[in-house]
Amino acid sequence: MSLTLFRVLSFCLAPVGVFILMGAIRVLKGVFNGRVVAEIPFTRKDVESQISGPGVYGVWQEGRLFRKTPVYKFKLKLTDISTGTEVSMPKSFFSPYLNGLGTGRMEMYRFAVHRDMYRLTVTEGTGISLFEKLAYKHPGQTG
């Protein structure tokens, strides 16, 4: 390969890389920015919320950084109020997170719903996976 051809190809790769980077930033911006539909503290057991349009939504947990959170103490359940059916909420695959100076948020669940009224309920049980149970030692656990 001649030096001139190598220079031309290298010069053409720079705009392609910038284009790919801008596309990736746009996709990530869509994941982390969105309208808050409802906020619920751990002390409250349920909240009703109107979803204004069909789409993919997420459940995020927010808390102070470097503090234990009681994720092993509760399970979330999403119910369509008009039909009474429970909406499947699979765990978020990569669990994206966003940190500030003192607080952080982590996506726990991601689900697709249509426009309707929904109830998010905090129930007894645990919402963590088997791997998380093995990795997380909660208070009262021996070993």
Z-matrix of the N, CA and C atoms (Angstrom, degrees):
N
C 1 1.439
C 2 1.524 1 108.07
N 3 1.293 2 114.89 1 132.85
C 4 1.460 3 118.17 2 -177.99
C 5 1.534 4 110.25 3 -77.50
N 6 1.308 5 114.60 4 158.81
C 7 1.454 6 121.26 5 -178.36
C 8 1.525 7 111.35 6 -64.52
N 9 1.321 8 117.86 7 -37.01
C 10 1.465 9 121.46 8 179.88
C 11 1.527 10 110.78 9 -65.28
N 12 1.336 11 117.53 10 -44.02
C 13 1.463 12 121.57 11 178.71
C 14 1.535 13 110.34 12 -63.88
N 15 1.311 14 117.03 13 -39.86
C 16 1.462 15 121.34 14 178.09
C 17 1.530 16 110.85 15 -62.94
N 18 1.323 17 118.43 16 -41.54
C 19 1.465 18 122.65 17 178.22
C 20 1.524 19 111.26 18 -64.92
N 21 1.326 20 117.12 19 -41.98
C 22 1.471 21 121.03 20 179.87
C 23 1.526 22 109.96 21 -64.46
N 24 1.331 23 118.12 22 -45.30
C 25 1.459 24 121.26 23 178.95
C 26 1.530 25 111.59 24 -63.75
N 27 1.318 26 117.17 25 -41.14
C 28 1.464 27 120.59 26 178.09
C 29 1.519 28 111.10 27 -64.43
N 30 1.321 29 117.29 28 -39.56
C 31 1.457 30 121.57 29 178.90
C 32 1.527 31 110.89 30 -66.41
N 33 1.325 32 117.93 31 -35.26
C 34 1.470 33 121.56 32 -179.77
C 35 1.527 34 111.93 33 -74.76
N 36 1.318 35 117.67 34 -25.76
C 37 1.464 36 120.14 35 -179.32
C 38 1.531 37 112.79 36 -71.87
N 39 1.322 38 118.05 37 -26.11
C 40 1.464 39 120.90 38 -179.54
C 41 1.532 40 111.82 39 -62.73
N 42 1.341 41 120.66 40 -49.60
C 43 1.471 42 119.52 41 178.20
C 44 1.532 43 112.68 42 -65.15
N 45 1.326 44 117.57 43 -33.55
C 46 1.460 45 120.49 44 177.68
C 47 1.533 46 109.51 45 -64.67
N 48 1.321 47 117.87 46 -42.35
C 49 1.458 48 121.65 47 177.80
C 50 1.518 49 112.34 48 -63.67
N 51 1.323 50 117.51 49 -40.21
C 52 1.464 51 121.49 50 177.79
C 53 1.526 52 109.95 51 -64.23
N 54 1.327 53 117.51 52 -41.29
C 55 1.464 54 122.19 53 178.68
C 56 1.539 55 110.75 54 -62.37
N 57 1.316 56 117.50 55 -44.39
C 58 1.467 57 121.49 56 179.11
C 59 1.531 58 110.39 57 -65.83
N 60 1.320 59 117.69 58 -40.87
C 61 1.461 60 121.70 59 178.08
C 62 1.524 61 111.58 60 -62.26
N 63 1.328 62 118.21 61 -42.89
C 64 1.460 63 121.59 62 178.95
C 65 1.531 64 110.65 63 -64.66
N 66 1.314 65 117.24 64 -38.80
C 67 1.466 66 120.25 65 177.22
C 68 1.516 67 111.97 66 -64.77
N 69 1.319 68 117.09 67 -41.21
C 70 1.466 69 121.07 68 178.67
C 71 1.524 70 111.17 69 -65.53
N 72 1.313 71 117.83 70 -39.30
C 73 1.466 72 121.44 71 177.92
C 74 1.525 73 110.07 72 -64.22
N 75 1.330 74 117.95 73 -40.57
C 76 1.458 75 121.55 74 178.27
C 77 1.527 76 111.66 75 -62.15
N 78 1.328 77 116.64 76 -41.59
C 79 1.467 78 120.79 77 179.63
C 80 1.521 79 110.00 78 -66.72
N 81 1.330 80 118.19 79 -45.36
C 82 1.460 81 121.51 80 179.65
C 83 1.528 82 112.17 81 -65.48
N 84 1.317 83 116.86 82 -34.42
C 85 1.454 84 120.66 83 177.79
C 86 1.523 85 110.26 84 -63.34
N 87 1.327 86 116.96 85 -36.97
C 88 1.460 87 120.86 86 177.60
C 89 1.515 88 112.71 87 -67.77
N 90 1.333 89 117.78 88 -30.75
C 91 1.465 90 121.20 89 179.54
C 92 1.520 91 110.89 90 -72.93
N 93 1.323 92 118.80 91 -42.45
C 94 1.455 93 121.90 92 -172.32
C 95 1.516 94 114.10 93 -92.15
N 96 1.314 95 119.07 94 -17.17
C 97 1.458 96 121.22 95 179.38
C 98 1.516 97 108.92 96 -108.33
N 99 1.281 98 116.07 97 136.94
C 100 1.447 99 120.80 98 178.06
C 101 1.513 100 109.45 99 -176.26
N 102 1.311 101 114.11 100 171.13
C 103 1.452 102 120.34 101 -179.85
C 104 1.521 103 108.81 102 -85.97
N 105 1.315 104 117.28 103 135.82
C 106 1.455 105 121.97 104 177.57
C 107 1.520 106 107.56 105 -78.72
N 108 1.333 107 116.55 106 122.40
C 109 1.455 108 121.48 107 180.00
C 110 1.523 109 109.82 108 -87.35
N 111 1.330 110 117.15 109 -41.86
C 112 1.465 111 120.98 110 179.42
C 113 1.514 112 109.42 111 -156.65
N 114 1.318 113 115.65 112 148.04
C 115 1.459 114 122.35 113 172.49
C 116 1.514 115 107.08 114 -122.29
N 117 1.330 116 115.85 115 136.70
C 118 1.461 117 120.00 116 -177.71
C 119 1.520 118 109.07 117 -137.85
N 120 1.338 119 117.84 118 124.97
C 121 1.471 120 119.65 119 174.75
C 122 1.525 121 109.75 120 -77.97
N 123 1.329 122 117.07 121 162.82
C 124 1.463 123 120.93 122 -179.55
C 125 1.520 124 112.59 123 -64.15
N 126 1.311 125 117.40 124 -22.93
C 127 1.461 126 120.50 125 -178.07
C 128 1.528 127 112.26 126 -75.66
N 129 1.309 128 117.45 127 -20.68
C 130 1.469 129 121.59 128 179.36
C 131 1.523 130 108.59 129 -94.36
N 132 1.318 131 117.00 130 139.29
C 133 1.466 132 120.94 131 -173.21
C 134 1.520 133 114.58 132 -91.48
N 135 1.329 134 119.24 133 -23.00
C 136 1.468 135 119.19 134 177.83
C 137 1.522 136 110.50 135 -157.58
N 138 1.323 137 114.53 136 160.91
C 139 1.454 138 121.84 137 178.05
C 140 1.528 139 107.64 138 -148.10
N 141 1.337 140 115.70 139 139.29
C 142 1.458 141 121.05 140 175.78
C 143 1.519 142 107.97 141 -102.05
N 144 1.342 143 114.82 142 143.11
C 145 1.454 144 119.19 143 -176.40
C 146 1.518 145 110.19 144 -147.63
N 147 1.325 146 115.99 145 143.88
C 148 1.458 147 122.28 146 177.28
C 149 1.524 148 108.56 147 -95.04
N 150 1.327 149 116.85 148 122.60
C 151 1.464 150 121.97 149 174.09
C 152 1.523 151 106.50 150 -90.35
N 153 1.324 152 117.13 151 121.91
C 154 1.463 153 121.21 152 -171.38
C 155 1.526 154 114.20 153 -82.37
N 156 1.320 155 117.48 154 -16.84
C 157 1.459 156 118.97 155 -179.61
C 158 1.514 157 111.28 156 -161.71
N 159 1.328 158 117.02 157 158.94
C 160 1.465 159 119.48 158 179.82
C 161 1.523 160 110.53 159 -67.43
N 162 1.327 161 115.47 160 148.31
C 163 1.453 162 119.23 161 179.14
C 164 1.503 163 111.63 162 167.42
N 165 1.320 164 113.99 163 -174.25
C 166 1.458 165 121.71 164 177.54
C 167 1.521 166 107.48 165 -102.13
N 168 1.315 167 115.77 166 127.02
C 169 1.453 168 121.97 167 -177.17
C 170 1.524 169 109.35 168 -121.59
N 171 1.315 170 116.49 169 165.42
C 172 1.453 171 120.85 170 -179.94
C 173 1.512 172 111.41 171 -136.13
N 174 1.319 173 115.46 172 154.79
C 175 1.465 174 122.50 173 173.31
C 176 1.519 175 106.09 174 -106.40
N 177 1.317 176 115.62 175 121.45
C 178 1.451 177 122.06 176 -178.15
C 179 1.517 178 109.37 177 -112.97
N 180 1.302 179 116.55 178 143.20
C 181 1.462 180 122.54 179 174.53
C 182 1.517 181 107.29 180 -107.12
N 183 1.326 182 115.87 181 130.64
C 184 1.461 183 120.18 182 179.72
C 185 1.521 184 109.21 183 -119.67
N 186 1.312 185 115.88 184 140.92
C 187 1.461 186 119.87 185 178.93
C 188 1.510 187 111.73 186 -167.32
N 189 1.318 188 115.08 187 178.74
C 190 1.463 189 120.59 188 178.63
C 191 1.520 190 109.63 189 -73.28
N 192 1.305 191 116.51 190 145.66
C 193 1.450 192 121.58 191 179.38
C 194 1.520 193 111.15 192 -70.30
N 195 1.316 194 116.68 193 148.91
C 196 1.460 195 125.10 194 175.77
C 197 1.530 196 113.11 195 60.07
N 198 1.330 197 116.73 196 31.34
C 199 1.459 198 122.91 197 175.04
C 200 1.525 199 107.83 198 -125.21
N 201 1.334 200 116.34 199 146.93
C 202 1.461 201 120.20 200 176.06
C 203 1.527 202 109.02 201 -71.82
N 204 1.311 203 115.67 202 139.44
C 205 1.453 204 121.27 203 175.73
C 206 1.520 205 108.81 204 -113.20
N 207 1.308 206 117.89 205 149.38
C 208 1.471 207 120.38 206 -174.93
C 209 1.526 208 113.46 207 -83.75
N 210 1.322 209 118.88 208 47.25
C 211 1.460 210 120.83 209 -178.18
C 212 1.518 211 112.67 210 -67.39
N 213 1.316 212 117.67 211 -21.62
C 214 1.458 213 120.60 212 -179.53
C 215 1.529 214 111.50 213 -82.14
N 216 1.335 215 118.53 214 -6.59
C 217 1.456 216 121.96 215 -175.81
C 218 1.531 217 114.37 216 -96.90
N 219 1.307 218 119.41 217 -11.33
C 220 1.455 219 119.84 218 -175.30
C 221 1.521 220 111.85 219 -140.19
N 222 1.327 221 115.14 220 164.25
C 223 1.456 222 123.55 221 175.49
C 224 1.523 223 106.30 222 -134.38
N 225 1.313 224 117.64 223 143.82
C 226 1.454 225 121.18 224 -179.58
C 227 1.523 226 110.37 225 -102.70
N 228 1.320 227 115.03 226 142.98
C 229 1.457 228 121.36 227 178.99
C 230 1.520 229 107.82 228 -133.19
N 231 1.344 230 117.01 229 129.13
C 232 1.460 231 122.56 230 179.23
C 233 1.521 232 108.65 231 -110.92
N 234 1.334 233 116.72 232 125.90
C 235 1.452 234 121.78 233 -176.38
C 236 1.524 235 109.94 234 -124.06
N 237 1.332 236 116.50 235 134.09
C 238 1.457 237 122.71 236 172.33
C 239 1.526 238 106.59 237 -76.73
N 240 1.329 239 118.07 238 116.59
C 241 1.460 240 121.68 239 -173.19
C 242 1.532 241 111.58 240 -67.29
N 243 1.330 242 118.21 241 -38.83
C 244 1.461 243 119.92 242 -175.90
C 245 1.532 244 112.95 243 -68.50
N 246 1.327 245 118.26 244 -35.37
C 247 1.463 246 120.67 245 -179.10
C 248 1.521 247 112.91 246 -103.89
N 249 1.304 248 117.89 247 -18.40
C 250 1.455 249 121.49 248 -178.54
C 251 1.519 250 114.00 249 77.69
N 252 1.333 251 117.93 250 9.52
C 253 1.462 252 120.80 251 -178.80
C 254 1.527 253 110.09 252 -89.32
N 255 1.318 254 114.57 253 147.97
C 256 1.454 255 120.96 254 178.00
C 257 1.526 256 109.27 255 -85.43
N 258 1.318 257 116.48 256 133.85
C 259 1.460 258 122.83 257 179.54
C 260 1.520 259 108.77 258 -87.45
N 261 1.328 260 116.27 259 132.73
C 262 1.461 261 120.87 260 177.76
C 263 1.525 262 109.38 261 -70.95
N 264 1.331 263 115.48 262 126.45
C 265 1.462 264 121.13 263 178.99
C 266 1.522 265 108.95 264 -121.69
N 267 1.345 266 117.87 265 88.41
C 268 1.471 267 118.62 266 177.56
C 269 1.518 268 111.18 267 -71.71
N 270 1.330 269 115.20 268 155.41
C 271 1.463 270 121.19 269 177.96
C 272 1.530 271 109.17 270 -61.31
N 273 1.305 272 116.04 271 144.90
C 274 1.454 273 121.29 272 175.72
C 275 1.523 274 108.70 273 -67.15
N 276 1.327 275 117.42 274 131.71
C 277 1.459 276 121.62 275 -171.18
C 278 1.527 277 112.59 276 -64.52
N 279 1.312 278 117.46 277 -53.61
C 280 1.463 279 120.20 278 -178.21
C 281 1.524 280 112.74 279 -99.15
N 282 1.317 281 118.20 280 -6.46
C 283 1.468 282 123.50 281 -177.57
C 284 1.520 283 111.55 282 47.07
N 285 1.348 284 117.21 283 66.98
C 286 1.464 285 117.85 284 178.85
C 287 1.526 286 110.41 285 -60.55
N 288 1.310 287 116.23 286 148.85
C 289 1.449 288 120.57 287 179.71
C 290 1.512 289 109.99 288 -136.36
N 291 1.320 290 114.73 289 158.43
C 292 1.451 291 122.36 290 -177.96
C 293 1.517 292 107.40 291 -138.57
N 294 1.318 293 117.79 292 122.54
C 295 1.459 294 122.00 293 -177.31
C 296 1.515 295 110.85 294 -113.68
N 297 1.318 296 114.33 295 141.40
C 298 1.452 297 121.75 296 171.91
C 299 1.518 298 107.91 297 -106.76
N 300 1.326 299 116.78 298 -154.08
C 301 1.451 300 119.76 299 179.22
C 302 1.518 301 112.10 300 -75.78
N 303 1.326 302 118.12 301 -41.23
C 304 1.455 303 120.43 302 -177.11
C 305 1.513 304 114.35 303 -122.52
N 306 1.328 305 116.77 304 -14.55
C 307 1.461 306 120.24 305 -178.12
C 308 1.523 307 110.16 306 -126.46
N 309 1.303 308 114.61 307 162.35
C 310 1.458 309 120.58 308 178.19
C 311 1.519 310 110.21 309 -144.77
N 312 1.339 311 116.10 310 157.80
C 313 1.455 312 121.64 311 175.90
C 314 1.514 313 108.55 312 -128.83
N 315 1.334 314 114.74 313 146.71
C 316 1.453 315 120.73 314 177.81
C 317 1.518 316 108.53 315 -137.32
N 318 1.318 317 115.97 316 134.89
C 319 1.461 318 119.92 317 177.98
C 320 1.525 319 108.83 318 -77.87
N 321 1.323 320 116.39 319 126.52
C 322 1.455 321 121.18 320 -179.46
C 323 1.529 322 111.90 321 -98.89
N 324 1.322 323 117.13 322 -44.56
C 325 1.466 324 122.01 323 -176.77
C 326 1.518 325 109.48 324 -133.46
N 327 1.325 326 115.67 325 153.10
C 328 1.460 327 122.93 326 175.92
C 329 1.519 328 107.39 327 -135.94
N 330 1.342 329 117.63 328 132.17
C 331 1.453 330 120.86 329 -175.35
C 332 1.521 331 110.10 330 -149.95
N 333 1.318 332 116.08 331 159.20
C 334 1.465 333 122.75 332 179.35
C 335 1.526 334 108.75 333 -111.96
N 336 1.324 335 116.19 334 129.92
C 337 1.461 336 121.48 335 179.42
C 338 1.519 337 109.76 336 -138.10
N 339 1.339 338 115.55 337 165.11
C 340 1.453 339 121.56 338 175.43
C 341 1.530 340 109.37 339 -104.39
N 342 1.305 341 116.88 340 178.50
C 343 1.468 342 121.63 341 -177.31
C 344 1.527 343 109.59 342 -69.58
N 345 1.318 344 115.99 343 120.01
C 346 1.460 345 120.97 344 -179.76
C 347 1.527 346 109.40 345 -175.72
N 348 1.318 347 115.55 346 -176.52
C 349 1.454 348 122.55 347 176.76
C 350 1.531 349 107.85 348 -100.75
N 351 1.337 350 117.42 349 130.81
C 352 1.458 351 122.03 350 -175.90
C 353 1.520 352 110.42 351 -127.66
N 354 1.341 353 115.37 352 154.13
C 355 1.464 354 122.11 353 175.98
C 356 1.520 355 108.38 354 -120.59
N 357 1.323 356 116.35 355 123.96
C 358 1.463 357 122.87 356 174.86
C 359 1.516 358 107.30 357 -101.18
N 360 1.339 359 116.02 358 121.43
C 361 1.458 360 121.92 359 -175.29
C 362 1.518 361 110.55 360 -118.88
N 363 1.319 362 115.90 361 135.58
C 364 1.461 363 122.41 362 173.90
C 365 1.525 364 106.31 363 -93.13
N 366 1.355 365 117.29 364 117.46
C 367 1.462 366 121.14 365 -176.89
C 368 1.527 367 109.91 366 -116.29
N 369 1.321 368 115.07 367 165.82
C 370 1.467 369 121.45 368 176.58
C 371 1.520 370 109.35 369 -68.24
N 372 1.301 371 117.23 370 151.96
C 373 1.452 372 121.71 371 179.33
C 374 1.507 373 110.03 372 124.26
N 375 1.308 374 114.71 373 -162.50
C 376 1.462 375 119.54 374 179.79
C 377 1.521 376 109.76 375 -131.26
N 378 1.309 377 115.93 376 139.89
C 379 1.449 378 121.35 377 -179.92
C 380 1.514 379 112.97 378 -107.20
N 381 1.330 380 117.58 379 14.61
C 382 1.457 381 119.53 380 -178.04
C 383 1.526 382 109.80 381 -99.92
N 384 1.311 383 115.63 382 154.14
C 385 1.458 384 121.92 383 -177.75
C 386 1.528 385 110.85 384 -80.17
N 387 1.328 386 115.80 385 172.44
C 388 1.463 387 121.12 386 179.59
C 389 1.527 388 110.92 387 -61.69
N 390 1.338 389 117.12 388 -41.29
C 391 1.465 390 120.90 389 178.70
C 392 1.527 391 110.58 390 -62.21
N 393 1.330 392 116.51 391 -42.53
C 394 1.468 393 120.12 392 179.56
C 395 1.530 394 110.60 393 -66.98
N 396 1.328 395 117.41 394 -34.45
C 397 1.466 396 120.22 395 177.15
C 398 1.526 397 110.51 396 -63.37
N 399 1.324 398 116.44 397 -39.71
C 400 1.458 399 120.16 398 179.57
C 401 1.530 400 111.67 399 -69.41
N 402 1.327 401 117.28 400 -34.46
C 403 1.455 402 121.07 401 -175.29
C 404 1.530 403 112.71 402 -86.20
N 405 1.324 404 116.88 403 -21.74
C 406 1.473 405 120.29 404 -173.17
C 407 1.526 406 109.86 405 -107.93
N 408 1.292 407 116.50 406 122.91
C 409 1.460 408 121.36 407 177.42
C 410 1.523 409 107.18 408 -102.66
N 411 1.336 410 116.64 409 110.91
C 412 1.457 411 119.27 410 -178.87
C 413 1.524 412 110.40 411 -93.39
N 414 1.329 413 117.23 412 162.53
C 415 1.463 414 120.65 413 -178.33
C 416 1.531 415 110.79 414 -58.48
N 417 1.301 416 116.28 415 139.80
C 418 1.450 417 121.06 416 -179.86
C 419 1.510 418 112.97 417 93.08
N 420 1.310 419 117.69 418 -11.31
C 421 1.474 420 122.00 419 178.52
C 422 1.516 421 108.52 420 -86.13
N 423 1.325 422 116.19 421 131.30
C 424 1.467 423 120.03 422 179.08
C 425 1.503 424 110.26 423 -94.76
N 426 1.334 425 115.83 424 156.34
C 427 1.467 426 119.87 425 175.34
C 428 1.458 427 114.63 426 114.94
